[in-house]
Amino acid sequence: MARLRAPDGCPWDREQNHASLRWHTVEEVYELLDAIESGDDHELEEELGDLLLQIVFHCQLAKERGAFDFDNVARHITDKLIRRHPHVFGETKVKDVEQVWANWEKIKRAEKHGTRHARPSAFDGIPKHLPALLRAEKLLKKARRAKLSEPSSAPRKRSRSDVAAQLFDLAHYAQTKGWSAEDLLRTETRRREQALRKREKRAAEAD
């Protein structure tokens, strides 16, 4: 990558920066998902390489401005995995996956405490650019772990195929109205998140 970015390297590669590459990175992730679902190992190998290229590219850009390099990134994730798995690399005992997640979140908050990346709320850290449905699921999962979730207002007896069909039908209905189902769900998720943050704050004040 350093050779491609050199003065006599590739004109396209030399023009790129973190911002110009961001959607290329997203596209490579989606292509990797397609490869995983295809069950084709050759395709999976190729797409993993394409995604790795994006990581190497961003690391090279950072190295050029003296921020960090690939070795720093690899060392950082290695150290993080060791810190956040005390039940593997330390003496902590856990009985189930829920405890693993609880420890992970507790350690993560402690790591970021007092920094500009501090996450005082259980709902901090949800990427704002996640697709709307994925972001809603992430919010609900965090609410459940924080014991702030509320019972669903939807009928209890629904099969997976029923839910899938209803999701599709809702997207279809929104389209007939000229609405974006993505935008509608994003707006509703934002509203629910604000309500959950208020509940979280009240619970903390009550303690």
Secondary structure, 3 states (H helix, E strand, C coil): CHHHHCCCCCHHHHHCCHHHHHHHHHHHHHHHHHHHHHCCHHHHHHHHHHHHHHHHHHHHHHHHCCCCCHHHHHHHHHHHHHHCCHHHHCCCCCCCHHHHHHHHHHHHHHHHCCCCCCCCCCCCCCCCCCCHHHHHHHHHHHHHHCCCCCCCCCCCCCCHHHHHHHHHHHHHHHHHCCCCHHHHHHHHHHHHHHHHHHHHHHHHHHC
